[in-house]
Amino acid sequence: MVWPSSCPVCGRLAVRVCPDCLKSLSGLFFRFCAECGHDAPCALHPDGLICRSISTYGGVNRDVVHAMKYSNGRSIALMMGELMAKTLPRPDVDFLVPTPLHNHSGREYNQAALIAGGASRVWKIPVENCLRWAAGSRNQASKGGRDERELPDDAMKSSDKIRGRRVLLVDDVCTTGNTLLAARKALSRARAETVGAMVWSRRI
């Protein structure tokens, strides 16, 4: 018999990832400035967006993230969100707001929305998918070097559903912080208060 999947960590057959294996990849808690990557609170950006993560991006964890994003790993994303919510302090917010799937992505699901959904199950905070990429915005995964660090101020748009509300941004991996910063700008234009962000992994 041929099994369709196996745990990227231990190799167990017929599972996307074992809960204990996923938990073993977390435990490195980071609280950092999305503007520059320094530990938060940041002296350089006292009003910068503070992001929290519970793992680093690399090695086996990178394989798990790729399985979650590119190999129909919806269940992995939900498990990540639940584990993040059980690990991090519950935020005082009205909504969890996932970063949007890019306009030209071939994926059938938004992994950030699924992660937010997993966290919502634990925290009982609703998810609001109010963000979208503006037309013509390039996929961040296709960028590199200095170009990856530059996004126009209007790279994202937000609906006015969250006007006057407090929100927490959610994504899978933080590399340069640009996606989160673009999302905060869009939310600010919609008159929402972004109190912070959380991601599964931080790339160091």
TITOR-869934 format. One line per 10 residues: number of its first residue (from 1); their letters; for each residue x, y, z of N, C-alpha, C. Coordinates in Angstrom, 3 decimals, m for minus. Layout:
<recs>
NUM	a	X:Y:Z:X:Y:Z:X:Y:Z | ...
</recs>
This chain:
<recs>
1	mvwpsscpvc	0.854:m1.197:0.000:0.000:0.000:0.000:0.885:1.241:0.000 | 0.502:2.248:m0.776:1.260:3.486:m0.855:0.522:4.560:m0.071 | 1.171:5.118:0.945:0.561:6.174:1.744:0.801:7.519:1.076 | m0.170:8.436:1.100:m0.037:9.704:0.383:0.837:10.724:1.084 | 1.118:10.543:2.353:1.877:11.559:3.067:2.608:10.932:4.239 | 3.572:11.697:4.776:4.295:11.267:5.968:4.761:12.494:6.720 | 4.995:12.350:8.006:5.446:13.456:8.843:6.846:13.882:8.408 | 7.070:15.160:8.092:8.397:15.616:7.673:9.441:15.522:8.776 | 8.997:15.364:10.027:9.935:15.346:11.154:10.388:13.926:11.467 | 9.413:13.017:11.720:9.772:11.664:12.156:9.567:10.609:11.077
11	grlavrvcpd	8.864:10.968:9.997:8.639:10.023:8.915:7.440:9.126:9.080 | 6.663:9.315:10.125:5.479:8.486:10.337:4.547:8.601:9.142 | 4.040:7.465:8.690:3.209:7.433:7.489:1.771:7.844:7.773 | 1.132:8.364:6.726:m0.302:8.678:6.715:m0.691:9.831:7.625 | 0.261:10.702:7.961:m0.051:11.927:8.699:0.672:13.083:8.036 | 0.092:14.276:8.111:0.759:15.458:7.556:1.925:15.862:8.439 | 1.696:15.889:9.751:2.753:16.100:10.736:2.203:15.642:12.077 | 3.029:15.008:12.880:2.594:14.557:14.199:2.476:15.766:15.133 | 1.434:15.843:15.949:1.302:16.971:16.877:2.522:17.161:17.768 | 3.082:16.066:18.279:4.256:16.173:19.139:5.469:16.658:18.351
21	clkslsglff	5.583:16.228:17.101:6.695:16.686:16.267:6.577:18.177:15.989 | 5.365:18.637:15.685:5.169:20.066:15.440:5.507:20.864:16.690 | 5.085:20.375:17.831:5.381:21.068:19.088:6.878:21.112:19.354 | 7.591:20.058:18.940:9.043:20.017:19.168:9.786:21.082:18.366 | 9.160:21.588:17.295:9.797:22.611:16.474:9.616:24.016:17.052 | 8.708:24.144:18.006:8.450:25.443:18.623:9.171:25.529:19.966 | 9.002:26.645:20.631:9.611:26.818:21.946:10.652:27.915:21.994 | 11.092:28.415:20.816:11.998:29.553:20.774:11.143:30.803:20.606 | 10.926:31.524:21.691:9.986:32.639:21.667:10.708:33.933:21.295 | 10.182:34.611:20.295:10.766:35.870:19.844:9.723:36.981:19.945
31	rfcaecghda	10.170:38.142:20.360:9.355:39.357:20.370:10.227:40.431:19.747 | 9.936:40.773:18.514:10.868:41.607:17.762:10.145:42.684:16.976 | 10.921:43.677:16.549:10.408:44.793:15.765:10.351:44.382:14.295 | 9.190:44.493:13.697:9.051:44.119:12.284:9.759:45.105:11.368 | 10.065:46.295:11.865:10.752:47.299:11.061:12.214:46.921:10.807 | 12.884:46.426:11.853:14.330:46.191:11.736:14.771:44.812:12.205 | 13.906:44.080:12.883:14.254:42.748:13.352:14.898:42.714:14.719 | 15.160:43.858:15.327:15.753:43.896:16.660:14.729:43.471:17.704 | 15.243:43.062:18.871:14.347:42.693:19.956:13.445:43.864:20.320 | 12.211:43.564:20.661:11.246:44.591:21.064:11.131:44.612:22.593
41	pcalhpdgli	10.922:45.823:23.166:10.740:47.112:22.483:12.025:47.601:21.839 | 11.858:48.278:20.694:12.996:48.684:19.874:13.267:50.173:20.057 | 14.515:50.509:20.401:14.878:51.912:20.590:14.847:52.679:19.277 | 15.125:52.009:18.154:15.145:52.682:16.856:13.727:52.976:16.357 | 12.779:52.109:16.703:11.398:52.261:16.235:10.451:52.088:17.421 | 10.355:53.093:18.272:9.515:52.963:19.467:8.041:52.716:19.151 | 7.609:53.128:17.967:6.220:52.888:17.554:6.124:51.798:16.496 | 7.182:51.010:16.364:7.210:49.964:15.350:6.265:48.819:15.675 | 5.933:48.052:14.647:5.049:46.901:14.812:5.795:45.783:15.537 | 5.255:45.337:16.655:5.870:44.256:17.423:5.286:42.922:16.972
51	crsistyggv	6.178:42.017:16.643:5.778:40.701:16.147:6.280:39.622:17.101 | 5.474:38.578:17.271:5.864:37.430:18.086:5.891:36.175:17.226 | 6.859:35.310:17.512:6.913:34.008:16.840:7.374:32.963:17.833 | 7.159:31.687:17.500:7.528:30.613:18.427:8.499:29.616:17.816 | 9.070:29.950:16.654:10.048:29.041:16.048:10.909:29.811:15.055 | 11.994:29.184:14.620:12.839:29.755:13.582:12.628:28.991:12.286 | 12.803:29.707:11.183:12.571:29.131:9.864:13.870:28.543:9.336 | 13.887:27.230:9.180:15.073:26.562:8.665:15.036:25.092:9.008 | 15.874:24.302:8.346:15.961:22.881:8.624:14.650:22.159:8.424 | 14.312:21.297:9.370:13.090:20.515:9.271:11.858:21.418:9.338
61	nrdvvhamky	11.949:22.491:10.109:10.809:23.401:10.205:10.497:24.014:8.845 | 11.515:24.296:8.066:11.295:24.799:6.705:10.533:23.763:5.881 | 10.879:22.479:6.031:10.176:21.419:5.306:8.703:21.362:5.715 | 8.437:21.554:7.003:7.063:21.529:7.492:6.278:22.711:6.924 | 6.893:23.901:6.917:6.232:25.090:6.373:5.936:24.897:4.884 | 6.879:24.323:4.154:6.658:24.090:2.725:5.540:23.073:2.502 | 5.495:22.031:3.337:4.399:21.061:3.225:3.066:21.728:3.515 | 3.057:22.637:4.477:1.839:23.360:4.826:1.380:24.255:3.684 | 2.320:24.925:3.004:1.963:25.901:1.984:1.747:25.292:0.603 | 2.558:24.314:0.247:2.592:23.863:m1.143:2.142:22.431:m1.367
71	sngrsialmm	1.833:21.699:m0.302:1.431:20.295:m0.460:0.096:20.021:0.213 | m0.819:20.980:0.073:m2.169:20.829:0.612:m2.151:20.548:2.108 | m1.319:21.310:2.819:m1.174:21.094:4.254:m2.105:21.947:5.092 | m3.379:21.930:4.748:m4.349:22.726:5.501:m4.375:22.348:6.980 | m4.314:21.055:7.254:m4.368:20.601:8.649:m3.150:21.070:9.433 | m1.999:21.174:8.766:m0.795:21.663:9.441:m0.991:23.105:9.853 | m1.548:23.924:8.967:m1.773:25.338:9.272:m2.692:25.501:10.474 | m3.765:24.719:10.523:m4.679:24.790:11.662:m3.986:24.395:12.958 | m3.159:23.360:12.904:m2.421:22.923:14.089:m1.428:23.999:14.536 | m0.784:24.658:13.575:0.143:25.739:13.917:m0.585:26.850:14.663
81	gelmaktlpr	m1.745:27.241:14.138:m2.498:28.306:14.777:m2.930:27.951:16.191 | m3.387:26.718:16.383:m3.801:26.289:17.710:m2.620:26.294:18.676 | m1.460:25.810:18.215:m0.283:25.771:19.069:0.196:27.176:19.410 | 0.160:28.090:18.442:0.551:29.471:18.710:m0.353:30.097:19.764 | m1.662:29.853:19.651:m2.602:30.431:20.609:m2.432:29.837:22.003 | m2.020:28.581:22.083:m1.799:27.953:23.383:m0.471:28.390:23.997 | 0.422:28.950:23.173:1.749:29.328:23.637:1.860:30.813:23.956 | 1.267:31.644:23.095:1.384:33.095:23.230:0.239:33.651:24.062 | 0.449:34.818:24.690:m0.645:35.417:25.473:m1.800:35.843:24.584 | m3.009:35.678:25.087:m4.196:36.058:24.326:m4.238:37.577:24.174
91	pdvdflvptp	m4.354:38.079:22.952:m4.363:39.522:22.745:m5.742:40.123:23.028 | m5.724:41.380:23.411:m6.963:42.118:23.638:m7.350:42.801:22.326 | m7.951:42.040:21.433:m8.298:42.553:20.108:m9.704:42.106:19.732 | m10.245:42.764:18.713:m11.565:42.414:18.199:m11.502:41.346:17.119 | m10.396:41.367:16.337:m10.276:40.446:15.209:m8.839:39.963:15.037 | m8.699:38.761:14.500:m7.435:38.280:13.952:m7.499:38.513:12.447 | m6.491:39.195:11.904:m6.493:39.540:10.484:m5.321:38.860:9.788 | m5.579:37.860:8.946:m4.484:37.201:8.220:m3.998:38.048:7.050 | m2.710:37.940:6.732:m2.212:38.561:5.518:m2.837:37.841:4.323 | m3.073:38.542:3.233:m3.825:37.944:2.123:m2.961:37.071:1.217
101	lhnhsgreyn	m3.614:36.135:0.561:m2.969:35.346:m0.482:m2.740:36.244:m1.684 | m1.581:36.122:m2.309:m1.260:37.009:m3.421:m2.210:36.796:m4.596 | m2.432:37.866:m5.326:m3.374:37.832:m6.457:m3.052:36.737:m7.465 | m1.768:36.472:m7.682:m1.362:35.536:m8.728:m0.927:34.181:m8.172 | m1.250:33.921:m6.918:m0.889:32.638:m6.323:m1.750:31.531:m6.924 | m1.138:30.388:m7.161:m1.885:29.254:m7.681:m2.485:28.395:m6.586 | m2.270:28.777:m5.320:m2.759:27.993:m4.210:m4.270:28.155:m4.052 | m4.932:27.097:m3.604:m6.375:27.127:m3.418:m6.763:27.611:m2.025 | m5.805:27.848:m1.175:m6.111:28.268:0.193:m5.043:29.243:0.670 | m5.429:30.069:1.643:m4.523:31.028:2.252:m4.049:30.460:3.579
111	qaaliaggas	m2.775:30.113:3.659:m2.263:29.473:4.865:m2.349:30.396:6.082 | m2.204:31.711:5.877:m2.306:32.640:7.000:m3.725:32.655:7.564 | m4.718:32.549:6.695:m6.106:32.513:7.153:m6.389:31.234:7.936 | m5.795:30.124:7.511:m5.983:28.869:8.229:m5.289:28.909:9.587 | m4.097:29.498:9.644:m3.403:29.654:10.926:m4.252:30.507:11.867 | m4.784:31.609:11.333:m5.654:32.461:12.141:m6.883:31.691:12.611 | m7.418:30.827:11.741:m8.563:30.014:12.124:m8.242:29.066:13.262 | m7.045:28.485:13.236:m6.632:27.615:14.334:m6.518:28.371:15.641 | m5.931:29.575:15.582:m5.818:30.403:16.792:m7.192:30.832:17.286 | m8.090:31.103:16.342:m9.445:31.514:16.705:m10.169:30.436:17.499
121	rvwkipvenc	m9.929:29.181:17.189:m10.558:28.079:17.918:m10.200:28.118:19.401 | m8.958:28.521:19.690:m8.476:28.535:21.074:m8.860:29.831:21.775 | m8.629:30.946:21.111:m8.852:32.258:21.730:m10.296:32.734:21.648 | m11.092:32.127:20.767:m12.474:32.583:20.548:m12.525:34.032:20.084 | m11.549:34.401:19.247:m11.517:35.719:18.613:m11.823:35.510:17.130 | m12.770:36.219:16.560:m13.122:35.989:15.161:m12.020:36.411:14.193 | m12.009:35.770:13.037:m11.071:36.082:11.959:m11.775:36.996:10.964 | m11.070:38.032:10.532:m11.617:38.939:9.527:m10.660:39.016:8.342 | m11.078:38.504:7.191:m10.261:38.519:5.981:m10.533:39.814:5.209 | m10.018:40.909:5.719:m10.330:42.224:5.160:m9.244:42.767:4.241
131	lrwaagsrnq	m8.103:42.085:4.154:m6.979:42.589:3.377:m6.898:41.930:2.002 | m6.380:42.666:1.053:m6.077:42.111:m0.269:m4.889:42.876:m0.854 | m4.157:42.215:m1.729:m3.078:42.869:m2.447:m3.656:43.777:m3.527 | m3.037:44.923:m3.707:m3.457:45.827:m4.774:m3.085:45.229:m6.127 | m3.816:45.593:m7.163:m3.518:45.111:m8.507:m2.104:45.520:m8.907 | m1.374:44.572:m9.486:m0.025:44.860:m9.947:1.062:44.595:m8.929 | 0.699:44.274:m7.684:1.708:43.980:m6.669:2.392:42.663:m6.989 | 3.712:42.643:m6.846:4.480:41.440:m7.146:4.490:40.502:m5.960 | 4.512:39.219:m6.263:4.592:38.195:m5.234:5.914:38.311:m4.493 | 5.850:38.393:m3.151:7.066:38.521:m2.350:7.997:37.324:m2.500
141	askggrdere	7.429:36.150:m2.751:8.262:34.950:m2.883:9.161:35.029:m4.110 | 8.818:35.881:m5.080:9.605:35.984:m6.303:10.681:37.054:m6.207 | 10.715:37.758:m5.075:11.673:38.840:m4.935:12.914:38.359:m4.210 | 13.956:39.157:m4.294:15.182:38.823:m3.603:16.032:40.046:m3.388 | 16.961:39.944:m2.421:17.881:41.034:m2.159:17.173:42.304:m1.742 | 17.699:43.430:m2.196:17.171:44.731:m1.806:15.738:44.923:m2.276 | 15.415:44.380:m3.436:14.076:44.559:m3.993:13.012:43.971:m3.073 | 13.386:42.919:m2.345:12.443:42.270:m1.452:12.068:43.190:m0.296 | 12.923:44.163:m0.006:12.689:45.043:1.128:11.865:46.268:0.769 | 11.426:46.372:m0.467:10.716:47.564:m0.890:9.302:47.219:m1.355
151	lpddamkssd	8.332:47.775:m0.664:6.937:47.648:m1.062:6.326:49.042:m1.052 | 5.537:49.383:m2.045:4.891:50.699:m2.040:3.903:50.808:m0.890 | 3.622:52.037:m0.468:2.723:52.256:0.658:1.330:51.714:0.404 | 0.927:51.662:m0.866:m0.414:51.188:m1.197:m0.407:49.769:m1.743 | 0.580:48.951:m1.316:0.680:47.580:m1.821:m0.518:46.733:m1.424 | m1.149:47.075:m0.309:m2.342:46.347:0.145:m3.501:47.299:0.336 | m4.698:46.721:0.278:m5.931:47.452:0.534:m6.677:46.726:1.652 | m7.516:47.490:2.355:m8.358:46.894:3.388:m9.783:47.386:3.232 | m10.724:46.508:3.505:m12.115:46.934:3.552:m12.329:47.744:4.827 | m13.471:48.403:4.929:m13.745:49.226:6.098:m14.489:48.455:7.192
161	kirgrrvllv	m14.516:47.125:7.069:m15.200:46.312:8.077:m14.566:46.454:9.453 | m13.275:46.779:9.475:m12.563:46.808:10.755:m12.338:48.244:11.243 | m13.039:49.196:10.675:m12.897:50.589:11.091:m13.171:50.725:12.598 | m12.218:51.330:13.293:m12.359:51.552:14.720:m12.101:50.329:15.583 | m11.657:49.232:14.995:m11.427:47.996:15.753:m9.942:47.772:16.014 | m9.671:46.964:17.029:m8.304:46.548:17.359:m8.062:45.178:16.733 | m6.916:45.020:16.057:m6.672:43.776:15.331:m5.253:43.274:15.579 | m5.085:41.975:15.397:m3.773:41.330:15.437:m3.524:40.697:14.082 | m2.404:41.022:13.456:m2.037:40.437:12.172:m1.501:39.027:12.358 | m1.757:38.161:11.375:m1.316:36.766:11.437:m0.680:36.384:10.101
171	ddvcttgntl	0.484:35.728:10.167:1.136:35.197:8.968:1.906:33.943:9.354 | 2.474:33.265:8.357:3.202:32.027:8.649:4.672:32.288:8.976 | 5.359:33.073:8.135:6.787:33.321:8.309:7.069:34.812:8.148 | 7.925:35.347:8.989:8.384:36.722:8.838:9.831:36.698:8.360 | 10.071:37.253:7.191:11.420:37.316:6.636:11.984:38.733:6.787 | 11.453:39.668:6.035:11.891:41.065:6.133:10.911:41.920:6.935 | 9.715:41.427:7.143:8.690:42.205:7.827:7.866:43.070:6.900 | 8.211:43.093:5.612:7.544:44.002:4.687:6.060:43.703:4.494 | 5.709:42.434:4.414:4.303:42.090:4.231:3.477:42.565:5.417 | 3.980:42.342:6.629:3.268:42.783:7.822:3.163:44.301:7.875
181	laarkalsra	4.221:44.993:7.490:4.193:46.457:7.515:3.227:47.010:6.479 | 3.178:46.378:5.294:2.229:46.808:4.272:0.800:46.584:4.750 | 0.582:45.478:5.460:m0.746:45.190:5.994:m1.131:46.224:7.047 | m0.190:46.578:7.916:m0.509:47.581:8.941:m0.864:48.927:8.313 | m0.149:49.309:7.255:m0.460:50.575:6.581:m1.876:50.559:6.009 | m2.246:49.431:5.402:m3.588:49.325:4.839:m4.644:49.393:5.931 | m4.394:48.732:7.054:m5.339:48.757:8.161:m5.430:50.145:8.776 | m4.307:50.831:8.834:m4.311:52.192:9.366:m5.150:53.118:8.498 | m5.031:52.956:7.171:m5.850:53.773:6.276:m7.337:53.479:6.456 | m7.646:52.254:6.878:m9.037:51.885:7.134:m9.465:52.233:8.558
191	raetvgamvw	m8.616:52.947:9.272:m8.898:53.419:10.630:m9.025:52.283:11.641 | m8.191:51.254:11.469:m8.117:50.182:12.454:m6.806:50.297:13.210 | m6.777:49.806:14.434:m5.563:49.827:15.255:m4.927:48.434:15.246 | m3.729:48.354:14.707:m2.990:47.088:14.692:m2.134:47.027:15.950 | m2.473:46.142:16.880:m1.773:46.103:18.159:m0.516:45.237:18.102 | m0.355:44.459:17.039:0.818:43.610:16.909:0.608:42.569:15.822 | 1.532:41.630:15.771:1.463:40.554:14.778:2.019:39.281:15.399 | 1.604:38.155:14.841:2.195:36.883:15.251:2.412:36.014:14.020 | 3.518:35.286:14.039:3.865:34.383:12.947:4.361:33.070:13.547 | 4.248:32.009:12.761:4.764:30.723:13.223:6.282:30.761:13.333
201	srri	6.961:31.256:12.290:8.422:31.225:12.258:9.009:32.582:11.942 | 10.181:32.808:12.467:10.970:33.975:12.126:12.231:33.500:11.396 | 12.460:34.085:10.225:13.680:33.745:9.502:14.814:34.615:10.024 | 15.901:33.973:10.448:17.044:34.682:11.037:18.238:34.601:10.099
</recs>
